[in-house]
Amino acid sequence: MFEHKVLKYKLGWKGFDYPGMEKELNELGSQGWEAVGTLVPSSGNGQALEVVVIMKRARG
């Protein structure tokens, strides 16, 4: 059995905070979380407004 977590990273004034995203993903990885998918919803003009990362880890 697995548990899941959904992370949402919003587009900021200067773009996405990739170093911050990497830091958080590495911290979660050390806790047993694994990224298993991504979604990049966009507005009508094709601009990505957020990045969604789907995580999972074994329960117990």
N, C-alpha and C positions, 0 to 999 in steps of 0.2 A: 504494500500500500504506500501511496505517496501523499504528501501535502504540497500545495501549490501556493505561489505568491505572484502577484502581478505588480510590477514596478512601472511607474509613469514618469517620464522625464519630459518636462515642458520646454518649448522653445523660449529662450530668454532674449533679452535685448541684443546681446552679442552672440546669439546662436545657442547651440547646445553646449552644456558644460561637460565635455567629454572626459577631462581628467577626473571630475567629480563622479561621473557615471562609472568610470573604471575603478575608482577607489571603492565605491559602494559594492560593485559586483565582486571585487576581490575579497572584501570583507565577508560578503554572503557566501562566497565560494569556500572560505575557510570554515564556515559553519555548516558545510555540507550541501549548500544550495547549488544547483546546476541550471544554467540558462538553456532552455529547450526550444524557445521560439521568440520571434519579434513581430511586432506590428508597427506600421508607420502610417497612421491615419493622416489624411491631408484634407485641406480645404478645397473649395471648388476650383481654385486656380493652380492646384497641384503642390502648394506649399505644405511641407510637413510641419505640423503644429506640436507634435509630441512623438516620442519614441516609447513604445511599450515593450517591456521584456518579461517573458513568462518564465518563471523559475519553478523547479521541483526538487524535492529531496525525499528520501525514504523516511517514513514515520518510525518513531521509536528510537 
